[in-house]
Each structure stands twice: as C-alpha cells, then as structure tokens.
Amino acid sequence: MNIGDVSRLSGLPAKTIRYYEDIGLVRPLRSENGYRAFRETDLHKLAFLGRARALGFTIEDCRALLALYEDEGRESASVKRIAQEHLTQIDDKIAQLQSMRATLAHLVHACAGDDRPDCPILSDLDVLGAKSCCGPDDA
C-alpha cells in the first residue's frame, strides 16, 4: 500500500504517518524508487497509534504500548501500569479544569456586567495590582 492508501484506511494524515516513520514508530519497506510500501502490519500499527493518541497517550507512551502490543510474551501488568499512569494524569487535569471553572464561574457571577468600570474579573486577573506597575515612575 502507498501512503495515501494507508492514510485513508488508518484515518491518519500522511504528514502524521511520515512523522511516525521519522521517529521510528513504523518502518515501511521502501521500493527501488524510494516510495514507501506499507504492509498490513504497518496499517495495524498506525491504527493502533491513532487510537492511542486519540486517548491522549504521549508519543513515548505510544512507543511503550506499541512495543508491548508486538511482544506476545508481554505481561498485562505493564500495559495496565502505563494506562493507569495516564488515567491519573487525566484525573489531575480534570480536577485542575474543574477548579478553573469554579473560579471563573464565581468571577462571572460577581461581575455586574454593566456600564460601570469596576470589574471583579479584571481585578482577579491583575494579581500584582495596576497601581504597583507601569505607572509614571516605572516607565
């Protein structure tokens, strides 16, 4: 298969496929004229990588997962460890986003949104205070 075929079948852009080749995640054969010749196994690896990336795994996690995928003697505990670490990172990110949302929701609620200049949103964002920086003495 050529790169266009593999791109269509895997759902990955050709640029991404070339990048995965550049970093050694896939190694398609090369014809005498230098064209890539993808095998069925390459397609499976690319589909695997696409799904792993869609779940937010890093390139290095993908490299480790792909190695485990190809290792028939693997221990599922190794796979689970990588997935559990990623799940913990996702949970941490969700907690950060929920905290950000709560803060922003509070600020939006506190802002009158009228024609007065006072704005708790801007006051909160100005952590140093407008009077302490950039005045005539600071310029």
N, C-alpha and C positions, 0 to 999 in steps of 0.2 A: 504494500500500500504506500502511496505517497503521502506527503504531509497534509495535503488538502483532504484526502480521504480520512486520515486519522483524526484530523481536526473536526470534521463533520461527525464522525462516529463517537468520538470521546466528548464532544462538546467544549473542547478547549481551543482557544485561538492558536493559530500557527506560531505566533510570537511566543506564547507560553510554552509550547512544545519545544521550540528551539532553545528557550531558556533552560528548560528541564534537561535538555541534552547537554547544554553548555556546562551545567553544574553536575552532570553525571548521574542524574536520576533515571534517564533512559539512554540506551545506546543502540540506536537503529543501525542496521547494516548500511553500507554505502556501495552504490553501484560503481562501475568503472568510470562513469562520467561524474561521479561525486554526489549524485542525488541520494537522498535518504530513502531507504527501503524498510518500512516498518513491518514488523511481524505481528501476528495475532497477540503474542505475549506483550509486545510494546503497547498495543491498544489497551489491553487489560491493565497494565501498569499506569497508563495515562488516565484511564477512567478512575482507577483507584486513587491516584494523586488528586484528580479533580474533586472527588468526593471528600477526601481528607482535607483539602484546602477549603472547601465549602463549609466544613465543620470547624474551620479556624485553626487547624493544626499548623504549626510553623514548618518551614522547609526542613529544618533539622529533625523535627518530629516525623515528618513525612519520610525522610530518609531512613529513620529508625524503623518506622512502621512498614515501609516497603521491604527492608531487609528481613524483618520478621515474617512478612507475608510470603517472601520467597523461601524462607527457611522452614522446611517441612518438619524439622525437629524442634521447632520453637516451643517455648513454654508460654501458655496464655497469660501467665502472671506478668510477663514482660510487657505484653500488649496492654494489659489492664493498667499497669503502672503508668504508662505513657498517657493513656486515656484519662486516668484518674487525676494526674497532674494537670492536664488540660482542663478538665472539668472544674477543678479547684480554681484555676485562673479565670475561667468563665464566671464562676460564682463570685469571686472577688470583684470582677469588673461589673457584674450586675449590682452588687452592693454599692460600689462607687457611683454608678449611674443613678441608683435609687436615692442616694444621699444628695447628689447634684440636683435631681429632680425635685426633691423635697425643699431644698434651699431655694431654688428658682421659683417654685410654686408659692412659697411663703413671700418672696420678694414681689412677685407679680400681684399677689393678693394685697400686699401692703401699699402698692403704688396706686395713687388716686387716678392716674391716667387722665388728668385734666389739663387746664392751661397754666397751672402753677409750676414754677421751676423745680420745686422740691421733689426729689425722686429717690426713694429708698434703694432702688435697683442700682442707680449710679453711685449712690453713697456707699453701698456694699462693695461695688467693684473698685472703688477708689480706696484701696487698703492703706495707702500712705497718707491720704488726705490732700486735697487740692491746695490747701494753704501752705503745705510744707515743701512743695516742689514747684519749680518752674515759675516762681514769682520774679519780680524785677531784680531782686538780689541774687537769684540763682542763675540768671541767664548769662 
